[in-house]
Structures are given as structure tokens and as C-alpha cells.
Amino acid sequence: MLIRSIFSNFAPNLNFMNAQKDFERNVRILRSRKKMSQKELAEQLGIDPASLSRMIKGNPRLDTIERIAKALDVSVSALFEEIEHIDGYVSIDGHIVHIHSREEFLKEVDKSKSF
């Protein structure tokens, strides 16, 4: 079963494109929280990093989504949840940042990704 056909079970209020973006972003954020690289996640799943990248950016099967959720120690639905409201201080890669919105948070996460 592919993400396109199952996302509505886990993110019923979102369309497919939002769910796909949320999935990709949440995997990145959850990996970051666990201080786990994509390579380490791939090793834990028993697949190569390039395959994991294609799965995350593409249309992964339900069993792959479940394995990723288990490896990150979260529910499957947590991989699709949209971040609603953020206001506070967060530590991103050791830097304390005051965040006022979801957009600011995503920009900071993207900036830290480029280092």
C-alpha cells in the first residue's frame, strides 16, 4: 500500500501534497531530535541511504512508513502531523533560536540542514 492511498488514514484533514511534505519534513525533524543521520536511519532499516531518500521523497509503502516510525520511536500518524502553532525558544543544532511561527521554524531547520 502506497502513501498516496493510506495518508488519509493518518492525516485526514490534509491533501496528498501536504501529507508528503509533512512526512518528509517530520522524518528529518524526528531524526534530528534523535541525533540520527539519514545514513544511520537507513542502516537501522537495513537499506542503503539512497533508497531511503527515494522512499522519503517519493511514495513509500505502508510497511516502510511503519518501519521508519518504529525506528524513530513514534506513531505512524506523528510522521504526517502538521506543525500548527509555534512560539518559543528551540535549540537547533546547538543554537538557541526564538521562533514565532511554523514558517520560521521550517526556515531554521532548513538552514541547519545546509551546514
N, C-alpha and C positions, 0 to 999 in steps of 0.2 A: 504494500500500500504506500503510495507516494504522498509527500507533504501536501500537494495540491488537493488531494481527496480527503485528507484527515485533519487539516488545520482547523476546520470549523468546529471540530470536537473540542479543541483545546483553546481556541481563540474565536469564539462565535461572533464577537462584535467587530471583527476585523476582516478586511478583504485579503485575498491571497497575497498581493504585493506587500501589504503592510506586515502580514504574518511572516513572509520570507525575510524581510528586512529586520523585523524584530528577532527572528530566530538567529540570523547571522550575528546581529549585534549582541544579543544576550549570551550566545556561546562565547563570544570574545570577552564580554564583561565578566561572566562567571569563571572563565579560565583565568582572567586577570586576578580576580578575587582569591583564587586558589594558588596564585603564583605559578600557573602551569602554562607552558608554551604550547603552541599548536602541535609541535613535534611530540611533546610529552603526552598530550591527549591522544594523538594518533598511535603512539606506542602502546598506551594503555588499552586502546581499542583493537590493537593488533592489525593496523592498516598503515600504509605509508602516508606521510603528511600531504602529499599532492592529492591523493584520493580523498582524504578528509576535507581538504579545502574545496574540492569539487562538490562533495556531498553537502557541505555547509552552504555554499553559494548557489547550489543547484536545487535539486528536487529529491531530497533524501527519502528513503523508505522508512516506514514506521519503526522497524526493528533497529535501524541506525539511529533514529531520533531517541528511542528508548535507551540504547547503549550509551549515547552521549549524555543523556540526562543522568543515568546511573553513574557514569564516570565523574560527572560534575557534582554528584550528590544533591540533585534537585528533582522536582517533579517534571514530567513532560510539559505540563502547562506553563511552568516557570520559563521554559525556553521560548514561549510565544507571548508572554505578557508584555504589554506596552508600559513603559515608564510614564506614569501620569504626572505627578507634581513633585518637583524637587526644589528645596530651598534649604541650604545649609552648607556646611564645610565638608569636603571629601578629600581623601588622600588618594592621589592618582600617581602611581609610580614614585611614591615618596615625597610628592609635592602637595601641600595643602592648598586647595582651591575653594573659593566661595562660589557656589553655584546657585543661580536664581531660576533656572528653567531647564527643561529637558534638552532644549537645543544647546544651551551652554555646556551641559554635561556631555552630550554626544561630541561636541567640538573638542572638549578637553580630552576625552577618551581617544578620539581620532588623532589629536596632536601627540599624545603619549605613544600611540602606536607607531608613529614615524621615527621615534628615537631609536 
